[in-house]
Amino acid sequence: MITVIVTTYNTEKYIARCLDSLINQTFQDFDIIIVDDCSKDNTQKIILEYADKFSEKIKYIFMPQNTGAPANTRNKALESGLITGKYIIFLDGDDDIENNFLEKLFITAENNNADITFCGYERFDAETLKVYCKEMTNNKYQYLEKKDFNDDLAFFNTAFWNKLIRYDFIKDFRFKNVCGVDDPLFMIDIYQYTKKLAFTNDILIRYRVYNSSTINVHLVLDEMKKFRDELVNIKQDYLKNNLIDIDILTLFVFIHIGISMPFRVYRNKLCNINEYIKLTKEYFDNNFSNWKKLKYLNLFHAFSKHGIKGLGLWGCRLLYKIGMFKLFLMFYLFLINKLNIDIKW
């Protein structure tokens, strides 16, 4: 009933733990497809050992050459012809899951006839094990039908490891190879065609956060440009299909392009932040001109519905309008460093 797709690259420290947690699930009607992206450590050896021991459960694909992108390994699984489940879920080889992970998601999906089912999760430091945050744990919805879709969609996390997805719903979709943002691109695209979402607030998965000090500046900036371009393409689909309020997409873009990306640039000193903010504002003006009067960023609506986070978004838009958005980035970074926590939008 469920096909679990596990993508791996140099995860010898964690892959056995990940596979053990799957093998020992309380829900057993599932199989596993592992796609390894040419690991240089012992990951493939461990995969072969598990595939031999649990041959009825585990299939594997070893990519012929390293692609360097989860989008490619996920697409390989989608195109493999090996998927047998009614539902699929994508995991990374270093994810930690609870033993009722599949059972809880499956029951929630079935009870609500959902296309996509979310669960709560933790993000924690891979080295210190410190928990940064717990998210999707206070969701007010049991389910959300298309006719009721609203600005909450822009706030839902876009990662795939906490979502069970009905396979026949996405079997013809493919991930776009835009490193680091393939998840949000995929999610904001398929929301158009989603009829129903379901939720369980239980924390069923724990996601490792790595603090890498090595960043390829040109590569990151190039991927950010691809992200912006792809969002413009998706906007055209939204306008053509008229399935979801375009203001929801604009809010999503404002959060990811207007806040998350500039903060990443500022924090890692990738380029001149003043120039990047100017470029971002021009991008909004040229492609999402409704950002200045976005109904979801009305002060009363933003604060009453989303609290401090909504107030922060309203403030960010105001700072963009008056050319002082850098002040927010400075305060945001100070707050994170002072409190030693990872604040996610």
Secondary structure, DSSP 8 states (H G I E B T S, - for coil): -EEEEEEESS-TTTHHHHHHHHHT-S---EEEEEEE---SSSHHHHHHHHHHHTTTTEEEEE-SS----HHHHHHHHHTSS----SEEEEEETT-EE-TTHHHHHHHHHHHHT-SEEEEEEEEEETTT--EEEEESSS---SEEEGGG--GGGGTS---STTEEEEHHHHTT------TT-HHHHHHHHHGGG--EEEEEEEEEEEEEE-------HHHHHHHHHHHHHHHHHHHHHHHHH--S-HHHHHHHHIIIIIIIHHHHHHHHT-S-HHHHHHHHHHHHHHH-GGGGG-GGG-HHHHHHHHHHHHHHHHHHHHHHHTT-HHHHHHHHHHHHHHHT-----
